[in-house]
Amino acid sequence: MEQYLIQLAEDKASRVVATWSWLIPPTTRLPATTVFGDLFLADGSDHVAWLNTLEGTVTQVASSIEEWRARARRPEIEEEWFWPGFLESLRRYGTPLGAGQCYGWTIHPLIGGPLEVSNLAPIDIVAYHTFVSTLHRTPPGTVIRGFTIDGAEPGT
């Protein structure tokens, strides 16, 4: 499972979680982040929820972190949560992640981007979550003419 996860510095992790404050409680902790930017969140009782950035949904997936780890090793769950085929393709094509990056949709499928490996690229994880959270929070039909992402690393 570790090959599907990235480590985030505490400041980046808290900034990523803060971008979803409209959807998740403020006491939420971040025990794991996937290479595709999905979040596994824990509440005060260590119940684990999956924040799916593609769908913009939060789903409880385990009653404890131990149960989450056990479920994550099941092949059908691994496929759903971690997209191993996409990751294998990205690594085969030599698309490594830098520190503080995840693979993000170049054009998010919610706004018409293809659900293909060619539509993924390394991106600063805070910038990506700022964009994706805003995208999912914006009512359908809203015209967006431009946006600025504060706090992104230079060059991202």
C-alpha positions as CSV (number, residue, x, y, z in Angstrom):
1,M,0.0,0.0,0.0
2,E,2.9,2.4,0.7
3,Q,3.7,2.7,-3.0
4,Y,0.3,4.5,-3.4
5,L,0.8,7.0,-0.7
6,I,2.7,10.3,-0.3
7,Q,4.1,11.9,2.8
8,L,3.2,15.5,3.4
9,A,4.9,18.0,5.7
10,E,2.6,19.0,8.5
11,D,2.1,22.5,7.1
12,K,1.1,21.2,3.7
13,A,-1.2,18.6,5.2
14,S,-3.0,21.2,7.3
15,R,-3.4,23.5,4.3
16,V,-4.8,20.6,2.2
17,V,-7.4,19.7,4.9
18,A,-8.3,23.3,5.3
19,T,-9.3,23.6,1.6
20,W,-12.2,21.2,2.3
21,S,-13.4,23.0,5.5
22,W,-16.8,23.4,3.8
23,L,-17.1,19.5,3.6
24,I,-15.3,18.0,6.6
25,P,-15.2,18.8,10.3
26,P,-12.4,21.0,11.6
27,T,-11.1,18.3,13.9
28,T,-10.4,15.9,11.0
29,R,-6.9,14.4,10.9
30,L,-5.1,13.3,7.7
31,P,-3.5,9.8,8.2
32,A,-2.9,9.2,4.5
33,T,-2.8,10.9,1.1
34,T,-2.7,9.0,-2.2
35,V,-0.4,9.8,-5.1
36,F,-3.6,11.0,-6.9
37,G,-4.4,13.4,-4.1
38,D,-7.3,11.5,-2.5
39,L,-7.4,11.9,1.3
40,F,-8.0,9.3,4.0
41,L,-9.3,11.2,7.0
42,A,-9.7,10.2,10.6
43,D,-12.1,11.6,13.2
44,G,-11.7,11.7,16.9
45,S,-12.7,8.0,17.2
46,D,-10.3,7.0,14.4
47,H,-13.1,6.2,12.0
48,V,-11.6,6.6,8.5
49,A,-13.3,8.3,5.6
50,W,-12.1,8.6,2.0
51,L,-12.3,12.0,0.4
52,N,-12.5,11.2,-3.3
53,T,-11.2,14.2,-5.3
54,L,-12.6,13.0,-8.6
55,E,-16.2,12.8,-7.2
56,G,-15.9,15.4,-4.5
57,T,-17.4,13.1,-1.9
58,V,-16.5,11.8,1.6
59,T,-17.4,8.2,2.4
60,Q,-16.7,6.4,5.7
61,V,-14.6,3.3,4.7
62,A,-13.5,1.9,8.1
63,S,-14.2,1.9,11.8
64,S,-10.5,2.2,12.7
65,I,-7.2,2.8,11.1
66,E,-6.3,-0.9,11.5
67,E,-9.5,-1.9,9.6
68,W,-8.6,0.7,6.9
69,R,-5.2,-0.8,6.4
70,A,-6.6,-4.3,6.2
71,R,-9.2,-3.3,3.6
72,A,-6.6,-1.4,1.6
73,R,-4.8,-4.6,0.9
74,R,-7.8,-6.3,-0.7
75,P,-7.3,-6.2,-4.6
76,E,-10.8,-4.8,-5.4
77,I,-10.3,-2.0,-2.8
78,E,-6.8,-1.3,-4.0
79,E,-8.1,-0.8,-7.5
80,E,-10.9,1.5,-6.3
81,W,-8.8,3.6,-3.9
82,F,-5.4,3.7,-5.5
83,W,-5.6,3.2,-9.3
84,P,-2.5,1.0,-9.6
85,G,-2.8,0.7,-13.4
86,F,-2.7,4.5,-13.8
87,L,0.2,4.8,-11.4
88,E,2.2,2.0,-13.2
89,S,1.7,3.9,-16.5
90,L,2.8,7.2,-15.1
91,R,5.9,5.6,-13.6
92,R,6.6,3.7,-16.8
93,Y,6.5,7.0,-18.7
94,G,9.0,8.6,-16.3
95,T,6.6,11.0,-14.6
96,P,8.0,11.2,-11.0
97,L,6.5,13.3,-8.2
98,G,8.5,15.9,-6.4
99,A,8.1,16.7,-2.7
100,G,4.7,18.1,-1.9
101,Q,3.2,17.0,-5.2
102,C,0.4,14.6,-6.3
103,Y,-0.8,13.5,-9.7
104,G,-3.6,15.9,-10.6
105,W,-6.0,16.2,-13.5
106,T,-4.7,18.7,-16.1
107,I,-8.4,19.2,-17.0
108,H,-10.6,17.8,-14.3
109,P,-13.1,15.2,-15.6
110,L,-15.9,17.2,-13.9
111,I,-15.3,19.9,-16.5
112,G,-14.8,17.7,-19.4
113,G,-11.3,16.3,-19.1
114,P,-10.7,12.7,-20.2
115,L,-10.3,10.0,-17.6
116,E,-6.9,9.0,-19.0
117,V,-3.3,8.8,-17.8
118,S,-2.4,11.5,-20.4
119,N,-4.6,13.9,-18.5
120,L,-2.6,13.6,-15.3
121,A,0.5,15.5,-14.3
122,P,2.5,16.3,-11.1
123,I,1.2,19.4,-9.4
124,D,1.7,21.1,-6.0
125,I,-0.8,19.3,-3.7
126,V,-2.0,22.5,-2.0
127,A,-2.7,24.2,-5.4
128,Y,-4.5,21.1,-6.6
129,H,-6.7,20.8,-3.6
130,T,-7.5,24.5,-3.6
131,F,-8.7,24.2,-7.2
132,V,-10.5,20.8,-6.9
133,S,-12.3,21.8,-3.7
134,T,-13.4,25.0,-5.2
135,L,-14.6,23.2,-8.4
136,H,-16.7,20.8,-6.3
137,R,-18.1,23.5,-4.2
138,T,-19.1,25.7,-7.1
139,P,-22.7,25.3,-8.2
140,P,-23.3,23.8,-11.7
141,G,-23.6,26.5,-14.4
142,T,-21.4,29.0,-12.6
143,V,-19.2,30.8,-15.1
144,I,-15.6,31.0,-13.8
145,R,-13.4,33.5,-15.7
146,G,-10.2,33.0,-13.7
147,F,-8.8,32.3,-10.3
148,T,-5.7,32.8,-8.2
149,I,-4.3,30.1,-5.9
150,D,-2.6,31.7,-2.8
151,G,0.1,29.7,-1.2
152,A,1.2,27.6,-4.1
153,E,4.9,26.9,-4.5
154,P,6.6,29.1,-7.1
155,G,6.6,27.5,-10.5
156,T,3.6,25.3,-9.9
